[in-house]
Amino acid sequence: MIEVAVGTIALILVLSVFNGLQELIKGLHDTFNPELKVEAVKGKSFAIDKGLLKRLEAVDGVNIVSEIIEDNAVLRYKDAQMVVKVKGVSNNYIEQTRMDSAIRKGEFTLIKNGRPRAVIGQGVQYTLAIGLRNDFDAMQLWYPKKGKKIIINTSDPTKKLVNKRAIFPIGVFSLEQQYDASYVFVPLSFAASLLEYGNRRTSLEIQVKKGASIQRVKGRLKKVLGEKFKVLDQDEQQANLLKAIQVEKLFVYVTLSFILLVASINIFFSLMMLMIDKKKDIAVLLSLGATPKTIQRIFMMEGAIIAFSGAVIGLILAVSLALAQQKYGFIGMGTSTTVVEAYPIKLKAIDFIFTGFTVILITFLAAYYPSRKASKIDLKDNLT
């Protein structure tokens, strides 16, 4: 019974931790990712005009439509350089206020005193040792010119090969390593000039109005945009990540189920020993008119009592420990560099259903053979 309880506790707690981690990671990505994102079905970018923007803004439930240009470029600062993702955003992007909570230094402002400014990831800042208060050394962004012949016979070989733009950083954000180590936010006009995109955009990021259904707004946008565009909600934007977490959780569930399977082996041997010890009692019951099915049900019930008692005790203790972890966070992550100090945990009814199903299945398999064996005891050999 104790072994079943321990297995149940382990299964519930580990699955609940995975739920908590999934919610945490999803929340971090949701801060960066928009509620709805419009991309071209084919190609990296698409042309845009004021008419299309007005039609999208007129869709019921749409609050803000931000234009986005995103591409890779080389960032140079003093004598160091690295490849970054330049994300040019329109002026109304700041009105979405998603990134406000992610700012660690400075501010999220892309135009200051009429000049363009950049907001960089914390990883980018650390890699290049960029100082926010340095008004003498600007960051340089390099991007290959499009459709230009390679000419190396000049005093500056890069002059005719790449576009160069200088910009000063004004803020540093920190969300998740994937974004912190590569992203640089700049004004849309700055990105369009550097990357030579003109009126083309890589995506549109849409914020819906409060209280509006995201899925309904998504359906309306699809009707307006047609088949050449795809509209992605936040789960679809990070589908690979969520799928990886679910697969990992499934393997953990299967692995921990073997703990309950080991406990069921003890149930099996306990019932076998009980059957051997109670042979005479079983023979008496059979002689009094009990059927083999009655004897089988008795032993099945014995196994069920052991397993279910252990499972109920385990579930009660698991819920108590989970609630204590949620409130006090007494089990820490073990490092100061994590987003949260303690392991996040979230209880879900589906985990209790799967755990209960696992206990029932394993109990049936463990008790079936001993109960069947008990129902076939010979009366003559055991009544003498």
Secondary structure, 3 states (H helix, E strand, C coil): CHHHHHHHHHHHHHHHHHHHHHHHHHHHHHHHCCCEEEEECCCCCEECCHHHHHHHHCCCCEEEEEEEEEEEEEEEECCEEEEEEEEEECHHHHHHCCCHHHEEEECCCCEECCEEEEEEEHHHHHHHCCCCCCCCCCEEEEEECCCCCCCCCCCCCCCCCEEEEEEEEEEEECCCHHHHCCEEEEEHHHHHHHHCCCCEECEEEEEECCCCCHHHHHHHHHHHHCCCEEEEEHHHHCHHHHHHHHHHHHHHHHHHHHHHHHHHHHHHHHHHHHHHHCHHHHHHHHHCCCCHHHHHHHHHHHHHHHHHHHHHHHHHHHHHHHHHHHHHCCCECCCCCCCCCECCCCCCHHHHHHHHHHHHHHHHHHHHHHHHHHCCCCHHHHHC
